[in-house]
Amino acid sequence: MQLFSFFKKEFVKNVFTLITGAALSQVVIYASILILTRLFSTELFGIYTLFSSVTLILKPLATMQYEFAIVLPKKDKDAINLVGFSFIILTIYCLLLLVIIFFFNENITTFFNITKLVNLIYLLPLSVFLFGSVSIFDFWNNRTNMFKNISKGLITKSAVMSSSQLATGFSSFNSLGLIPGMLLGQSMQLLFLIKASTQLMQKLTKELSLKRMFFLAKKYKDIPIFNTIINLTNNLSNELPVLLITKYFGLANSGIYGLAIKFTRAPIGIFQQSINQVFFNKASKTHNEEGNLHDLVIKTVKHLLFISSFLFIPLFAISFFLDIIFGENWSDVGLYSRIIIPWLFFAFLSNPISPLILILNKQKTMVVYDSFLLLFRFLALFLGYYFYDNIVISLILFSGVGMLFNILIFIYLLKTSKEKKIAYS
């Protein structure tokens, strides 16, 4: 039996289109990191990691997650109105964020012990806007089966970001760090997606209507009410180590943790995100037509288990040699990587099938789940600091909590996939 044979030809093609783009983009990033770790200090990597984490935390509120609904309607005219509504919310949010930063800049940087970000923090609204815009276009291209656009966008971002960061590192502007290159990469990715999507979207602009936008906003109200909270708490709990490590153990340790996360998550994410996006597309259509998702989920999980053996065993083995790969200043990257790999393994199994939460309208349950996850992750990191003042113990507790909760959500998703009710009417 061939890998992914159950997905049929179209699904296989879409998955591997995304995997190819993601893989090429990560190859570029990995190659550049080998040099960047020798050009920039652990502290500058810490600033970059913290900036990226804060962007991810703020992003769910930026669009109220309405871009998730773009895939759901049967009619394109409804989808284009959701695109328009998402951009309206995103623009208003980023302007408000800029005002808040202007008035409370020093309070924010002092509380998190990140006074070195006092000027860079003004770039956060721009980063959130770029991130949110790319997400909107990604979901539009997902809906229209233009997965090549998503892949090419990723490659564009990686190439521009890596080359810009390398140029900065070799120049006299080294002290600027990695953030300007990241923003330039995001900008080029967005410009590519705009150009690639313009032709089809232009035909539908006549369908744009504020009245229709508000009607659809009400129809899919469970998404902003619950899904925003879900993604906000989930992103916050995932990025919590960066915030607390920075506050309790300093920017240098934050940079080392950030590189460990990048090393482990990047190859995993190539498959995880690609399968997630195509599964969302396929599962939405399957649910609209027949409402039975269990077979698709079971077969997907079997193949995720198969793929995991080719990912996690090599990752664990390579982690013992990361000080040679990245340089002597990064000797703890391997240790941090080995600590978080068990958590990432179970996340790899549950994340690709997580669109079921949205498709089957299970956001209420997930709000409770993610709230407890956030609480226990905070306690894990804080107790490791408070009782032991030891970053390794904090990370072990954090990884253990993540592993346990991913097992629980995995079991829940398998059970929920048997339901046949229509989520939205």
C-alpha positions as CSV (number, residue, x, y, z in Angstrom):
1,M,0.0,0.0,0.0
2,Q,1.5,3.3,-1.0
3,L,1.9,6.1,1.5
4,F,-1.2,8.4,1.5
5,S,-3.0,6.1,-1.0
6,F,-6.2,6.6,0.9
7,F,-6.2,10.3,0.2
8,K,-6.8,9.8,-3.5
9,K,-4.7,11.6,-6.1
10,E,-5.9,15.1,-5.5
11,F,-5.2,14.9,-1.8
12,V,-1.7,13.4,-2.3
13,K,-0.9,16.1,-4.9
14,N,-2.0,18.9,-2.6
15,V,-0.2,17.6,0.5
16,F,3.1,17.1,-1.4
17,T,2.8,20.5,-3.1
18,L,2.7,22.1,0.4
19,I,5.4,19.8,1.7
20,T,7.8,20.6,-1.1
21,G,7.4,24.3,-0.6
22,A,7.7,24.1,3.1
23,A,10.8,21.8,2.8
24,L,12.6,24.1,0.4
25,S,11.9,27.1,2.6
26,Q,13.2,25.2,5.7
27,V,16.4,24.1,3.8
28,V,17.1,27.8,3.1
29,I,16.5,28.7,6.7
30,Y,18.6,25.8,8.1
31,A,21.5,26.7,5.8
32,S,21.4,30.3,6.8
33,I,21.2,29.5,10.6
34,L,24.5,27.6,10.4
35,I,26.1,31.0,9.5
36,L,23.7,33.3,11.5
37,T,24.6,31.6,14.8
38,R,28.2,32.7,14.2
39,L,27.3,36.2,13.2
40,F,24.7,37.1,16.0
41,S,25.0,36.6,19.7
42,T,22.6,34.4,21.8
43,E,21.2,37.7,23.2
44,L,20.3,39.0,19.7
45,F,18.7,35.6,18.9
46,G,16.8,36.0,22.2
47,I,15.4,39.4,21.1
48,Y,14.4,37.9,17.7
49,T,12.8,34.9,19.4
50,L,10.9,37.1,21.8
51,F,9.7,39.5,19.0
52,S,8.5,36.5,17.0
53,S,6.7,35.0,20.0
54,V,4.9,38.2,20.9
55,T,3.7,38.5,17.2
56,L,2.3,35.0,17.4
57,I,0.5,35.7,20.6
58,L,-1.1,38.9,19.3
59,K,-2.1,37.5,15.9
60,P,-5.3,35.6,16.9
61,L,-6.9,38.8,18.0
62,A,-5.9,40.6,14.9
63,T,-8.5,39.0,12.6
64,M,-10.7,37.4,15.3
65,Q,-9.8,34.2,13.4
66,Y,-12.4,35.0,10.7
67,E,-9.9,33.8,8.0
68,F,-10.6,30.3,9.3
69,A,-14.2,30.6,8.0
70,I,-13.0,31.4,4.5
71,V,-12.8,27.7,3.7
72,L,-16.2,26.8,5.1
73,P,-18.9,28.5,2.8
74,K,-20.2,26.7,-0.3
75,K,-20.3,29.9,-2.3
76,D,-17.2,32.0,-3.3
77,K,-19.1,35.2,-2.9
78,D,-19.5,34.5,0.8
79,A,-15.8,33.6,1.0
80,I,-14.7,36.8,-0.6
81,N,-16.8,38.8,1.9
82,L,-15.1,37.0,4.8
83,V,-11.8,38.0,3.3
84,G,-12.8,41.6,3.2
85,F,-14.2,41.5,6.7
86,S,-11.0,39.9,8.0
87,F,-8.9,42.7,6.5
88,I,-11.1,45.4,8.1
89,I,-10.7,43.9,11.5
90,L,-7.0,43.4,11.0
91,T,-6.4,47.0,10.0
92,I,-8.4,48.4,13.0
93,Y,-6.6,46.1,15.4
94,C,-3.1,47.0,14.3
95,L,-3.8,50.7,14.5
96,L,-5.1,50.2,18.1
97,L,-2.1,48.2,18.9
98,L,0.2,51.0,17.7
99,V,-1.6,53.5,19.9
100,I,-1.3,51.2,23.0
101,I,2.4,50.7,22.4
102,F,2.9,54.5,22.0
103,F,1.4,55.2,25.4
104,F,2.6,52.1,27.4
105,N,5.9,51.2,25.7
106,E,8.1,51.6,28.8
107,N,5.7,49.8,31.1
108,I,5.5,46.8,28.8
109,T,9.3,46.5,28.3
110,T,10.1,47.0,32.0
111,F,7.6,44.4,33.2
112,F,9.1,41.7,30.9
113,N,12.6,42.8,31.5
114,I,13.1,43.6,27.8
115,T,14.2,47.2,27.8
116,K,16.4,46.5,24.8
117,L,13.2,46.1,22.8
118,V,12.1,49.6,23.7
119,N,12.4,50.9,20.1
120,L,11.9,47.6,18.2
121,I,8.5,47.2,19.9
122,Y,7.1,49.8,17.5
123,L,7.5,47.3,14.7
124,L,5.1,44.8,16.3
125,P,1.9,46.2,14.7
126,L,3.6,45.9,11.3
127,S,4.7,42.4,12.0
128,V,1.2,41.4,13.2
129,F,-0.4,43.0,10.1
130,L,1.9,41.2,7.7
131,F,1.4,37.9,9.6
132,G,-2.4,38.3,9.6
133,S,-2.5,39.3,5.9
134,V,-0.5,36.3,4.9
135,S,-2.8,34.0,6.9
136,I,-5.9,35.5,5.2
137,F,-4.4,34.9,1.7
138,D,-3.3,31.4,2.7
139,F,-6.8,30.4,3.6
140,W,-8.2,31.9,0.4
141,N,-5.6,29.9,-1.6
142,N,-6.5,26.8,0.5
143,R,-10.2,27.2,-0.4
144,T,-9.4,27.6,-4.2
145,N,-7.0,24.7,-4.1
146,M,-4.1,26.9,-5.1
147,F,-1.7,25.2,-2.9
148,K,1.3,26.1,-5.1
149,N,0.8,29.7,-4.2
150,I,1.1,28.9,-0.5
151,S,4.3,26.9,-1.2
152,K,5.8,29.6,-3.4
153,G,5.0,32.2,-0.8
154,L,6.8,30.3,1.9
155,I,9.9,29.9,-0.4
156,T,9.8,33.6,-1.2
157,K,9.7,34.5,2.5
158,S,12.5,32.2,3.5
159,A,14.8,33.3,0.6
160,V,14.3,37.0,1.2
161,M,14.4,36.7,5.0
162,S,17.6,34.5,5.1
163,S,19.5,36.6,2.6
164,S,18.5,39.9,4.4
165,Q,19.6,38.5,7.8
166,L,22.9,37.3,6.4
167,A,23.5,40.7,4.7
168,T,22.8,42.4,8.0
169,G,25.1,40.1,9.9
170,F,28.0,40.7,7.6
171,S,27.4,44.5,7.5
172,S,28.2,47.2,9.9
173,F,24.5,47.1,10.9
174,N,24.9,43.8,12.8
175,S,23.5,45.3,16.0
176,L,20.0,45.7,14.2
177,G,19.7,41.9,14.7
178,L,17.4,39.5,12.8
179,I,14.0,41.3,13.0
180,P,14.4,43.6,9.9
181,G,15.1,40.6,7.8
182,M,12.1,38.8,9.1
183,L,9.8,41.7,8.3
184,L,11.2,42.0,4.8
185,G,10.6,38.3,4.2
186,Q,7.0,38.6,5.4
187,S,6.5,41.6,3.1
188,M,7.7,39.8,0.0
189,Q,5.6,36.8,0.9
190,L,2.5,39.0,1.1
191,L,3.3,40.8,-2.1
192,F,3.6,37.4,-3.9
193,L,0.3,36.1,-2.5
194,I,-1.5,39.4,-3.5
195,K,-0.1,39.1,-7.1
196,A,-0.9,35.4,-7.3
197,S,-4.5,35.8,-6.0
198,T,-5.5,39.0,-7.8
199,Q,-7.0,37.5,-11.0
200,L,-9.6,35.3,-9.2
201,M,-10.3,37.8,-6.4
202,Q,-10.9,40.7,-8.8
203,K,-13.8,38.8,-10.4
204,L,-15.5,38.5,-7.1
205,T,-14.9,42.1,-5.8
206,K,-18.3,43.1,-7.1
207,E,-19.8,40.7,-4.6
208,L,-18.3,42.6,-1.7
209,S,-20.9,44.1,0.6
210,L,-20.8,45.4,4.2
211,K,-24.3,44.1,4.7
212,R,-23.2,40.6,3.6
213,M,-20.0,40.8,5.6
214,F,-21.9,41.5,8.8
215,F,-24.4,38.7,8.0
216,L,-21.6,36.2,7.6
217,A,-19.8,37.5,10.7
218,K,-23.0,36.7,12.6
219,K,-23.4,33.3,11.0
220,Y,-19.9,32.3,11.9
221,K,-19.9,34.1,15.3
222,D,-18.7,31.0,17.1
223,I,-15.3,31.4,15.4
224,P,-14.4,34.8,17.0
225,I,-16.2,34.0,20.3
226,F,-14.4,30.7,20.9
227,N,-11.8,30.1,18.2
228,T,-10.0,33.4,19.0
229,I,-9.8,32.4,22.7
230,I,-8.6,28.9,21.7
231,N,-5.8,30.2,19.5
232,L,-4.9,33.0,21.8
233,T,-4.5,30.7,24.8
234,N,-2.8,28.0,22.7
235,N,-0.3,30.4,21.2
236,L,0.3,32.0,24.6
237,S,0.9,28.6,26.2
238,N,3.2,27.6,23.3
239,E,5.2,30.8,23.5
240,L,5.1,31.0,27.3
241,P,8.6,29.6,27.7
242,V,10.0,32.5,25.7
243,L,8.3,35.1,27.8
244,L,9.2,33.5,31.2
245,I,12.7,32.4,30.2
246,T,13.4,35.9,29.1
247,K,12.0,37.3,32.4
248,Y,13.5,34.7,34.8
249,F,16.7,33.5,33.0
250,G,17.6,36.3,30.5
251,L,17.7,36.9,26.7
252,A,20.6,34.6,26.1
253,N,18.8,31.5,27.4
254,S,15.7,32.7,25.5
255,G,17.8,32.7,22.3
256,I,19.1,29.2,23.0
257,Y,15.6,27.9,23.6
258,G,14.4,29.7,20.4
259,L,17.0,27.9,18.3
260,A,16.1,24.5,19.9
261,I,12.5,25.1,19.0
262,K,13.5,26.1,15.5
263,F,15.7,23.0,15.1
264,T,13.0,20.6,16.2
265,R,9.8,22.3,15.0
266,A,11.0,23.1,11.5
267,P,11.2,19.6,10.0
268,I,8.2,18.5,12.0
269,G,6.2,21.5,10.8
270,I,6.9,20.7,7.1
271,F,4.6,17.7,7.4
272,Q,2.4,18.8,10.2
273,Q,1.3,22.2,8.7
274,S,1.0,20.8,5.2
275,I,-1.2,17.9,6.2
276,N,-3.2,20.2,8.5
277,Q,-4.0,22.6,5.6
278,V,-5.0,20.0,3.1
279,F,-6.9,18.0,5.8
280,F,-8.9,21.1,6.6
281,N,-9.8,21.5,3.0
282,K,-10.7,17.8,2.5
283,A,-12.5,17.4,5.8
284,S,-14.6,20.5,5.2
285,K,-15.9,19.2,1.9
286,T,-16.4,15.7,3.3
287,H,-18.4,17.1,6.1
288,N,-20.5,19.3,3.8
289,E,-21.3,16.3,1.6
290,E,-21.8,13.4,4.0
291,G,-20.8,14.5,7.5
292,N,-18.7,11.4,8.2
293,L,-15.1,12.1,9.0
294,H,-14.0,9.1,11.1
295,D,-12.5,7.0,8.3
296,L,-10.4,10.0,7.0
297,V,-9.1,10.7,10.5
298,I,-8.2,7.1,11.3
299,K,-6.2,6.7,8.0
300,T,-4.6,10.1,8.5
301,V,-3.4,9.1,12.0
302,K,-2.0,5.8,10.8
303,H,0.2,7.6,8.3
304,L,1.2,10.3,10.8
305,L,2.5,7.5,13.0
306,F,4.5,6.0,10.0
307,I,6.0,9.4,9.1
308,S,6.9,10.1,12.7
309,S,9.5,7.3,12.8
310,F,11.4,9.0,10.0
311,L,11.3,12.4,11.8
312,F,11.8,12.0,15.5
313,I,14.5,9.3,15.6
314,P,16.9,11.3,13.4
315,L,16.1,14.5,15.3
316,F,16.9,12.9,18.6
317,A,20.2,11.5,17.3
318,I,21.3,14.8,15.7
319,S,20.6,16.7,18.8
320,F,23.8,15.3,20.4
321,F,25.9,17.1,17.8
322,L,24.3,20.6,17.7
323,D,27.2,22.3,19.5
324,I,29.4,21.2,16.5
325,I,26.8,22.3,14.0
326,F,25.9,25.7,15.5
327,G,29.1,26.6,17.4
328,E,30.3,26.3,20.9
329,N,28.1,29.2,22.2
330,W,25.1,27.0,21.5
331,S,26.0,23.9,23.5
332,D,22.7,23.7,25.4
333,V,20.6,23.7,22.2
334,G,20.8,19.9,22.0
335,L,19.8,19.4,25.6
336,Y,16.8,21.7,25.3
337,S,15.8,19.9,22.0
338,R,15.9,16.4,23.7
339,I,13.6,17.7,26.5
340,I,10.9,19.0,24.2
341,I,10.9,16.2,21.6
342,P,8.4,14.0,23.5
343,W,5.9,16.9,23.7
344,L,6.4,17.6,20.0
345,F,5.8,14.0,19.1
346,F,2.3,13.9,20.5
347,A,1.6,17.4,19.1
348,F,2.6,16.0,15.7
349,L,-0.2,13.4,16.0
350,S,-2.9,15.7,17.2
351,N,-2.3,19.0,15.4
352,P,-3.0,17.9,11.7
353,I,-6.5,16.7,12.7
354,S,-7.3,19.7,14.9
355,P,-9.4,21.4,12.2
356,L,-12.1,19.0,13.4
357,I,-12.7,21.4,16.3
358,L,-13.8,24.1,13.9
359,I,-15.6,21.9,11.4
360,L,-17.7,20.2,14.1
361,N,-18.1,23.4,16.1
362,K,-16.4,22.2,19.3
363,Q,-14.9,25.5,20.2
364,K,-16.6,25.7,23.6
365,T,-14.9,22.5,24.7
366,M,-11.5,23.7,23.4
367,V,-11.8,27.0,25.4
368,V,-11.9,24.9,28.6
369,Y,-9.1,22.6,27.4
370,D,-6.7,25.4,26.3
371,S,-7.4,27.4,29.5
372,F,-6.3,24.5,31.6
373,L,-3.3,23.9,29.3
374,L,-2.2,27.5,29.7
375,L,-2.6,27.3,33.5
376,F,-0.6,24.1,33.9
377,R,2.1,25.2,31.5
378,F,2.6,28.4,33.5
379,L,2.8,26.5,36.7
380,A,5.3,24.1,35.2
381,L,7.7,26.9,34.2
382,F,7.1,29.0,37.3
383,L,7.6,26.1,39.8
384,G,10.8,25.1,38.0
385,Y,12.1,28.7,38.6
386,Y,10.6,29.3,42.0
387,F,11.8,26.1,43.7
388,Y,14.9,25.2,41.7
389,D,15.9,28.4,39.8
390,N,16.8,25.9,37.0
391,I,15.8,26.3,33.4
392,V,16.3,22.6,32.6
393,I,13.8,21.5,35.3
394,S,11.3,24.2,34.1
395,L,11.5,22.8,30.5
396,I,11.1,19.2,31.6
397,L,7.9,20.1,33.5
398,F,6.7,22.2,30.6
399,S,7.3,19.3,28.1
400,G,5.6,16.8,30.4
401,V,2.5,19.0,30.6
402,G,2.5,19.4,26.8
403,M,2.8,15.7,26.2
404,L,-0.1,14.8,28.6
405,F,-2.5,17.4,27.2
406,N,-1.7,16.4,23.6
407,I,-2.5,12.8,24.4
408,L,-5.9,13.9,25.9
409,I,-6.8,16.1,22.9
410,F,-5.8,13.3,20.5
411,I,-8.1,10.9,22.2
412,Y,-10.9,13.5,22.2
413,L,-10.5,14.2,18.4
414,L,-10.7,10.5,17.6
415,K,-13.9,10.2,19.5
416,T,-15.4,13.4,18.1
417,S,-14.7,12.5,14.5
418,K,-17.5,9.9,14.7
419,E,-20.1,12.7,15.0
420,K,-22.2,13.5,11.9
421,K,-24.0,16.7,12.9
422,I,-23.7,19.7,10.7
423,A,-21.7,22.4,12.5
424,Y,-23.1,25.6,10.9
425,S,-26.5,26.2,9.5
